Amino acid sequence: MEKTDRVIIVGAGVFGLSTAYQLAREGFTNITVLDRHVPPVPDGSSVDISRVIRFDYGDEVYLRIAYEAYRKWTGPKYQDIFFPSPFIVSSNSESALGRAYTESCTAALTKHGLPWTRLEDANSAKSMYPMLSGTLAQPGFSGYTNRQAGWADASKAIAQLRDDCLELGVSFVAGRAGTVTKFESDAAGKIRAVRTLQGTALQGDHFILSAGAWASSLVPFYNSTISTGQVLGYIQLTDDEMERLRQLPIYINFATGWFNFPPHPDTKMLKIAVHGWGYTRSPDDAEKATMPHHDVSSPPLAAARARRNFAPEDGVARLRAGLREILPELADRPFDRLALCWYTDTPTGDFIIDYHPDHENLFVAGGGSGHAFKFLPVLGHYVSKGLKRELPKDLAEKWRFRTEYQHDANVFKGDGSRGGPLRRELSPEETRAKL
């Protein structure tokens, strides 16, 4: 690659922006990022009031890289964006998978000399964090707490990263002119240009696909990703509740997938969510007309100013069940807002940072699987290494584009971190739900 080559990045989320920033820092002078909306993209998975920052992984590769990122999050660059908060990892006796994931995390933390504190039972957790008023994960609570964790204001982090890119000369195209609907290639499969919803074509030398949950509608992914909607809920707190819950820890129950954040100081919102198997969505007829690969699950294509105020009823019930678990006094409070956050899941939960097998100059950076945002300070470094074929062998193997899943309908087994009911398709009535 030459530093003057035209680099086109499709997608202005955490993968796309961190890559643009890294390449610009390395001296690449002709980088253009395209998306449906100027970042922060409101309905992108990288954008919201909060994202968990932690390095609790049983997988030692992700632990190491997440710890590398965590050390940067705690530095001056992310002041007023990153907020320290203790993290509780829990499960119950009925979820062998949840307990196994928790135990793999503590084993890896111990191996690397990183501190954690076992919580012998629910009472020990409540003694340490008195604002937890519920029964916690039952029956048979098990878990631990790690005080080296926190959360980031995701929208602020993406806005800062966007500005960093602008200062280094990265160009942005948004709206219909930035909404990519197809790649145009020659007879040999080399990509020559992207075609947009406006009908314009933008030529390039190298193309990086970082469109998240929309990516599989543009090129074949050989069943190596699936786009799933995950439920979010927001509750408006009073000033007294803000004070009482100010030290609320991040809490996740890997038996159910339910988790929460501490109250968000700017909005006075308590955000809760489910990290589960999620929901799939078939594109509507209008979207199919613009999608080369419209037989896959995907979020709505139209640019949005905010996520739709909607979640399926069974998802809302799961949100309330989690509230009853830790803060039962809020379990019946009306939600200020509900939403679906769209993950790009891979069969093993591993990222895809590799060249697409059908196109020699199309590089894929994605497959975040609901846990990529925390790597924001270092992610571009690894994508750049992959783009230049300089990744260490273990990472290149872990993040390779896999075609072997193409005919396996039951391949999406996850990394052990998902809880709750199996994935299901949204009904036509649910997909038509409006604000």
C-alpha positions in Angstrom: 0.0 0.0 0.0 1.2 3.5 -0.8 0.4 6.4 1.5 -1.2 8.3 -1.3 -3.6 5.4 -2.3 -7.3 6.1 -2.1 -8.7 4.4 1.0 -12.5 4.1 1.2 -13.9 3.1 4.6 -17.6 2.1 4.7 -19.0 2.7 8.1 -18.3 5.3 10.8 -18.5 3.2 13.9 -15.8 2.1 16.3 -14.1 -0.1 13.7 -14.2 2.4 10.8 -13.2 5.5 12.8 -10.5 3.9 14.8 -9.0 2.5 11.5 -9.3 5.9 9.7 -7.5 7.6 12.6 -4.8 5.0 12.8 -4.1 5.2 9.1 -4.1 9.0 9.1 -1.6 8.9 12.0 0.6 6.6 9.9 0.6 9.2 7.0 -2.1 8.0 4.7 -3.3 11.1 3.0 -6.4 10.1 1.0 -8.9 8.5 3.4 -12.7 8.9 3.0 -15.3 7.5 5.5 -18.8 6.9 4.3 -22.0 6.4 6.4 -25.7 7.2 6.4 -25.2 9.8 9.0 -22.4 12.1 10.3 -20.8 10.3 13.3 -21.9 9.7 15.9 -24.4 7.6 13.8 -27.5 7.6 16.1 -28.5 4.0 15.5 -25.0 2.5 15.2 -24.0 -0.1 17.8 -21.0 2.2 18.8 -23.2 5.0 19.9 -25.2 5.6 23.0 -24.9 7.2 26.5 -22.7 4.3 27.8 -20.6 1.3 27.0 -18.9 -1.1 29.5 -15.2 -0.9 29.8 -13.7 -4.0 31.3 -11.0 -6.6 30.7 -12.7 -9.6 32.3 -12.3 -12.3 29.7 -11.6 -16.0 29.9 -10.0 -15.7 26.5 -6.4 -14.5 27.1 -6.1 -12.7 23.8 -9.0 -10.5 24.5 -8.0 -10.0 28.2 -4.6 -8.8 27.1 -5.8 -6.4 24.5 -8.7 -5.2 26.6 -6.3 -4.5 29.5 -4.1 -2.5 27.0 -7.2 -0.5 26.0 -8.3 -0.1 29.7 -5.0 1.6 30.6 -5.6 4.1 27.8 -9.2 4.7 28.8 -7.9 5.7 32.3 -5.5 8.3 30.8 -6.0 12.1 30.3 -7.3 11.7 26.7 -10.6 10.2 27.9 -11.2 12.5 30.9 -14.9 13.2 31.1 -15.6 10.3 28.7 -14.5 7.3 30.9 -15.9 6.9 34.4 -14.5 4.3 36.8 -17.0 1.9 38.3 -16.8 -1.5 40.0 -18.0 -4.4 37.9 -20.0 -7.4 39.3 -20.0 -10.6 37.2 -22.6 -13.1 38.4 -24.5 -16.2 37.5 -26.7 -18.8 39.3 -26.7 -22.5 39.9 -29.1 -23.3 37.1 -26.8 -21.9 34.4 -23.8 -24.1 33.8 -22.7 -22.0 30.9 -22.9 -18.7 32.9 -20.9 -20.2 35.8 -18.3 -21.6 33.4 -17.9 -18.2 31.8 -17.5 -16.5 35.2 -14.9 -19.1 36.3 -12.9 -18.8 33.1 -12.7 -15.0 33.7 -11.4 -15.4 37.2 -8.9 -18.1 36.1 -7.5 -15.8 33.4 -7.3 -12.8 35.7 -5.5 -14.8 38.3 -3.0 -16.2 35.8 -2.2 -12.6 34.7 -1.9 -11.3 38.3 -4.9 -9.0 38.0 -7.0 -8.5 41.1 -10.6 -9.6 41.7 -12.7 -10.3 44.7 -14.9 -13.4 45.1 -18.5 -12.7 46.3 -19.4 -15.8 48.3 -23.1 -15.1 48.1 -25.7 -12.5 47.4 -25.4 -11.0 50.9 -21.7 -10.4 50.5 -22.4 -8.5 47.3 -25.1 -6.5 48.9 -22.9 -5.8 51.9 -20.2 -4.4 49.6 -22.7 -2.5 47.5 -25.7 -1.5 49.8 -27.7 0.1 47.1 -28.4 -3.4 45.6 -31.8 -4.0 47.2 -32.9 -7.2 45.3 -32.1 -10.9 45.7 -29.5 -10.8 42.9 -28.9 -13.9 40.7 -30.9 -16.7 42.1 -31.0 -19.6 42.9 -27.4 -20.1 44.1 -25.7 -16.8 43.4 -22.1 -17.0 42.4 -19.8 -14.2 41.3 -17.0 -11.8 41.8 -16.3 -8.1 41.6 -13.5 -6.2 39.8 -12.9 -2.6 40.7 -10.7 -2.0 37.7 -13.5 -1.3 35.3 -15.9 1.4 34.3 -18.0 2.8 31.5 -17.6 5.3 28.7 -20.0 7.8 27.3 -20.0 6.2 23.8 -21.4 9.2 21.9 -18.7 11.5 23.3 -16.0 9.0 22.6 -17.1 8.6 19.0 -17.4 12.4 18.6 -13.9 12.8 19.9 -12.6 10.2 17.5 -14.4 11.8 14.6 -12.8 15.1 15.4 -9.4 13.4 15.7 -9.9 12.1 12.2 -10.9 15.5 10.9 -7.8 17.1 12.3 -5.7 14.6 10.5 -7.4 15.3 7.1 -9.8 12.4 6.9 -12.8 13.2 4.7 -16.5 12.2 5.5 -19.4 11.7 3.2 -22.9 11.2 4.8 -26.6 11.1 3.9 -27.7 9.5 0.7 -24.3 10.2 -0.9 -22.7 8.3 2.0 -25.1 5.4 2.1 -23.4 2.5 0.3 -25.7 0.1 -1.6 -23.2 -2.0 -3.5 -19.6 -2.5 -4.4 -18.6 -2.4 -8.1 -15.9 -4.8 -9.2 -14.2 -5.8 -12.4 -14.2 -9.3 -14.0 -11.4 -10.4 -11.7 -13.3 -9.4 -8.6 -11.3 -6.4 -7.7 -13.4 -3.6 -6.2 -13.2 -0.4 -8.3 -15.9 1.8 -6.6 -18.8 1.9 -4.2 -22.3 2.9 -5.4 -24.4 5.0 -3.1 -28.1 5.5 -2.5 -27.8 8.8 -4.3 -26.6 7.0 -7.4 -23.1 8.3 -7.3 -20.0 6.2 -7.5 -16.8 6.8 -5.4 -13.7 5.1 -6.7 -10.8 3.9 -4.6 -7.8 1.6 -4.4 -8.5 0.0 -1.1 -11.9 -0.6 0.5 -12.5 -1.3 4.2 -15.9 -2.7 5.1 -16.8 -1.6 8.7 -20.6 -1.3 8.3 -21.4 -3.4 11.3 -24.9 -5.0 11.2 -25.4 -3.7 7.7 -22.2 -5.2 6.3 -23.6 -8.6 5.3 -26.2 -7.0 3.0 -23.4 -5.7 0.8 -21.2 -8.7 0.2 -21.5 -12.5 0.9 -20.4 -13.4 4.5 -20.7 -17.1 4.1 -22.7 -17.5 7.3 -19.9 -16.0 9.3 -22.0 -13.2 10.8 -25.6 -12.6 11.8 -27.1 -9.3 12.7 -29.1 -9.4 16.0 -31.1 -6.7 17.9 -30.5 -6.5 21.6 -32.9 -4.8 24.0 -32.1 -1.5 25.8 -34.2 0.4 28.4 -33.8 3.8 29.9 -35.4 5.1 33.1 -35.5 8.7 34.2 -34.2 9.2 37.7 -35.0 11.9 40.3 -32.2 13.9 41.9 -32.6 11.9 45.1 -32.4 8.6 43.1 -29.3 9.9 41.3 -27.6 10.5 44.6 -28.7 7.2 46.1 -27.5 5.2 43.1 -24.4 7.3 42.3 -22.1 4.4 43.3 -24.2 1.7 41.7 -21.9 -0.9 40.2 -22.1 -2.3 36.7 -23.8 -5.7 37.2 -24.2 -8.5 34.7 -25.9 -11.9 35.2 -24.5 -14.3 32.6 -27.3 -16.7 33.2 -29.8 -14.2 31.8 -27.6 -11.7 29.9 -29.1 -8.8 31.9 -26.8 -5.9 32.8 -26.9 -2.3 33.9 -24.9 0.9 34.0 -24.5 3.4 36.8 -26.7 6.5 36.4 -25.7 8.8 33.5 -24.9 12.2 35.1 -25.8 14.3 32.0 -29.1 12.8 31.3 -30.0 11.4 34.7 -30.9 8.1 33.0 -30.5 4.6 34.3 -29.7 2.4 31.3 -30.3 -1.4 31.4 -29.8 -3.9 28.7 -29.7 -7.6 27.7 -26.6 -9.2 26.2 -28.4 -12.3 24.9 -29.2 -14.2 21.7 -31.3 -11.3 20.4 -33.7 -10.9 17.5 -33.3 -11.1 13.8 -35.1 -8.9 11.2 -35.9 -9.5 7.5 -35.5 -6.4 5.4 -38.7 -5.0 3.9 -39.4 -4.8 0.2 -38.0 -1.3 -0.3 -34.8 -2.3 1.4 -34.5 -5.4 -0.6 -34.6 -3.4 -3.8 -31.4 -1.6 -2.8 -29.5 -4.6 -1.1 -27.4 -6.9 -3.2 -27.8 -9.6 -0.4 -31.2 -9.1 1.1 -31.7 -12.6 2.4 -29.9 -11.8 5.6 -31.0 -10.2 8.9 -30.3 -6.5 9.1 -31.4 -3.3 10.8 -33.4 -0.7 8.9 -31.4 0.9 6.2 -32.9 4.4 6.3 -30.8 7.0 8.2 -32.3 7.8 11.6 -31.9 10.7 14.0 -32.4 8.3 16.9 -33.1 4.6 17.6 -36.8 3.8 17.4 -38.6 3.9 20.7 -39.5 0.3 20.6 -38.6 -3.1 22.1 -40.5 -6.5 21.8 -42.8 -7.2 24.7 -40.8 -10.3 25.8 -37.6 -8.2 25.8 -39.3 -5.6 28.0 -40.3 -8.3 30.4 -36.6 -9.4 30.6 -35.6 -5.8 31.3 -38.1 -5.7 34.2 -37.0 -9.1 35.5 -33.4 -7.8 35.8 -34.6 -4.7 37.6 -36.4 -6.8 40.1 -33.2 -8.7 40.6 -31.1 -5.7 41.7 -33.4 -2.7 42.2 -37.0 -4.0 42.7 -38.2 -0.6 43.7 -37.7 0.5 40.0 -39.1 -2.7 38.4 -42.5 -1.2 37.5 -41.3 2.3 36.7 -42.3 3.5 33.2 -39.5 3.4 30.7 -38.5 6.8 29.3 -37.3 5.1 26.2 -36.8 1.6 24.7 -34.6 0.5 21.9 -32.8 -2.2 20.0 -29.1 -2.1 19.6 -27.8 -4.1 16.6 -24.9 -6.5 17.1 -22.9 -8.2 14.4 -22.5 -11.6 15.9 -20.0 -14.2 14.8 -20.2 -17.9 15.6 -17.5 -17.8 18.2 -17.7 -14.1 19.3 -14.4 -13.4 17.6 -13.9 -10.3 15.4 -13.3 -10.4 11.7 -10.2 -8.5 10.7 -9.1 -9.9 7.4 -9.4 -9.6 3.6 -12.7 -10.8 2.0 -12.1 -14.1 0.1 -13.9 -12.8 -3.0 -12.2 -9.4 -3.4 -8.4 -8.9 -3.1 -8.7 -5.2 -2.1 -11.7 -5.4 0.2 -10.8 -5.7 3.9 -13.4 -6.5 6.5 -13.1 -5.0 10.0 -16.1 -6.0 12.1 -17.9 -8.8 13.8 -17.9 -6.9 17.1 -20.3 -9.4 18.7 -21.4 -6.9 21.3 -18.0 -6.5 22.9 -15.8 -4.4 20.6 -16.4 -0.9 21.8 -14.1 -1.2 24.8 -11.1 -1.7 22.4 -11.6 1.7 20.8 -8.2 3.2 21.9 -6.3 0.3 20.4 -8.6 -1.2 17.8 -7.3 0.8 14.8 -3.8 -0.4 15.5 -4.8 -4.0 15.0 -6.9 -3.3 12.0 -4.0 -1.5 10.4 -1.7 -4.4 11.1 -4.2 -6.8 9.4 -4.6 -4.5 6.4 -0.8 -4.6 5.9 -0.7 -8.3 6.6 1.4 -7.7 9.7 -0.8 -9.3 12.4 0.9 -11.9 14.6 0.0 -15.4 13.5 -2.3 -16.1 16.5 -4.3 -12.9 15.9 -4.5 -13.5 12.1 -5.8 -16.9 12.7 -8.3 -15.8 15.4 -9.7 -13.0 13.3 -9.6 -14.6 9.8 -12.6 -14.5 7.5 -14.2 -17.9 7.8 -16.0 -19.6 4.9 -16.4 -23.0 6.5 -19.6 -22.1 8.2 -21.5 -21.6 5.0 -23.7 -24.7 5.2 -23.9 -25.0 9.0 -27.3 -23.8 10.3 -26.4 -24.3 13.9 -23.0 -22.7 13.9 -23.7 -19.6 16.1 -22.8 -21.0 19.6 -21.3 -17.8 20.9 -18.4 -17.4 23.3 -20.3 -18.5 26.5 -21.3 -15.0 27.5 -24.9 -15.0 26.2 -27.8 -15.8 28.4 -31.6 -16.1 28.2 -34.0 -17.4 25.5 -32.9 -18.4 22.1 -32.7 -16.0 19.2 -36.0 -15.4 17.4 -37.2 -13.5 14.3 -39.1 -10.2 14.9 -42.7 -10.5 13.7 -44.0 -8.3 10.8 -46.0 -6.3 13.4 -42.8 -5.7 15.4 -40.8 -4.7 12.4 -43.4 -2.1 11.5 -43.5 -0.6 15.0 -43.1 3.2 14.8 -42.0 5.9 17.2 
